[in-house]
Amino acid sequence: MRRVSMSTLSVALLGCATTAAVKGDDGPSPVVASFGARVIRQAEVDAKVKDELLKLEDQLFELRAEAADQLAVEAIIAEKAKAANQTEEAWLVANVESGVPEPTDEQIDVLYQKARGRIPPGVSFDEVKPQLAQAVKRELRARRAQQVFGALKAEAGYRLLLKAPERPRKLVEPVGPSRGAPDAKVVIVAFADFECPYCARANEAVQEVMKTYEGRVRLVFRHYPLSFHPHAARAAAAAVCAAEQGRFWEFHDALFASQDLDEESLKLQASALGLDDATFASCLTSERAQATVKRDLAAGKAAGVSGTPAFFINGIELSGARPPSDFARIIDAELAR
């Protein structure tokens, strides 16, 4: 939501301004400030910062939900360890750590390609390989723990009874390339920027969500290139051109994996996917590609998107690079409706 600066506010006070009356079912809301004969009520304040308050309510719910999950897992592990006559640490080593595979050269190379732009010049792959292997191992360990803990909760019949805050729904058209079940009850509209590292991270979580809810969820992609990312708009146009040749998702995944977004790299990646070079190059400079990107940008701004990635799950907003569990809470509730 756009903030009003003090300088803008001072100018506004020199003109005509009106304050809408605030109505409540239970009478006037509490007074939180006053000056002269004027009072400011809490309902007015809440209306002013409605979007921020909704986000804080979501964060509070997520913190409590995560804490409940952790308490449940800790208690279940304690019971499992006691039954096995082990310490909790020994049980975790036997059931989590022992199941974590060693990083493969391919996994290390994928991470290297993603991080290449942040590695200082002159530093070779062999020099950073041990650190890359450790980072991959941490990710594999986290995934293994998530799988084991999820299975433990399911076996124990764990249910989160905490009531989620009411989330407003925004009308966001599911227009654009899509994957998943065409008649799914749950539609995720994603606004993303190919130059945004958080979008690349979120893409991995979304892919996991799509696997988990296969046949029940549809994903729609919409472009939201940020103005301070110099290659984002051209990458978005390139993805539109890939879509014209029926290879949007392959190109989408390749861009997030490589993060090589200069024009020459875009053409090379398109060629590697078997796209027609001349058709792609012509489309890349066309007005129609730019028009599609501008249409998506306008739709995102109308929905209140202020950064990327931004997701709308049946109209319920979820912002930022979130773990699959955050998507799951909303999706499960929507599927149960």
PEKA-V320732 format. One record per run of one state. SS is the DSSP state (H for helix, E for strand, C for the rest). FROM is the first residue (numbers start at 0). TO is the last residue. If there is no record, write none. Layout:
BEGIN
ss->(SS | SS)
from->(FROM | FROM)
to->(TO | TO)
END
This chain:
BEGIN
ss->(C | H | C | E | C | E | H | C | H | C | H | C | H | C | H | C | H | C | E | C | E | C | E | C | H | C | E | C | H | C | H | C | H | C | H | C | H | C | E | C | E | C | H | C)
from->(0 | 5 | 12 | 30 | 35 | 37 | 41 | 48 | 49 | 83 | 87 | 95 | 96 | 99 | 104 | 118 | 124 | 156 | 168 | 169 | 177 | 180 | 185 | 192 | 196 | 212 | 216 | 223 | 231 | 244 | 247 | 258 | 262 | 272 | 276 | 284 | 286 | 302 | 309 | 313 | 315 | 319 | 323 | 336)
to->(4 | 11 | 29 | 34 | 36 | 40 | 47 | 48 | 82 | 86 | 94 | 95 | 98 | 103 | 117 | 123 | 155 | 167 | 168 | 176 | 179 | 184 | 191 | 195 | 211 | 215 | 222 | 230 | 243 | 246 | 257 | 261 | 271 | 275 | 283 | 285 | 301 | 308 | 312 | 314 | 318 | 322 | 335 | 336)
END
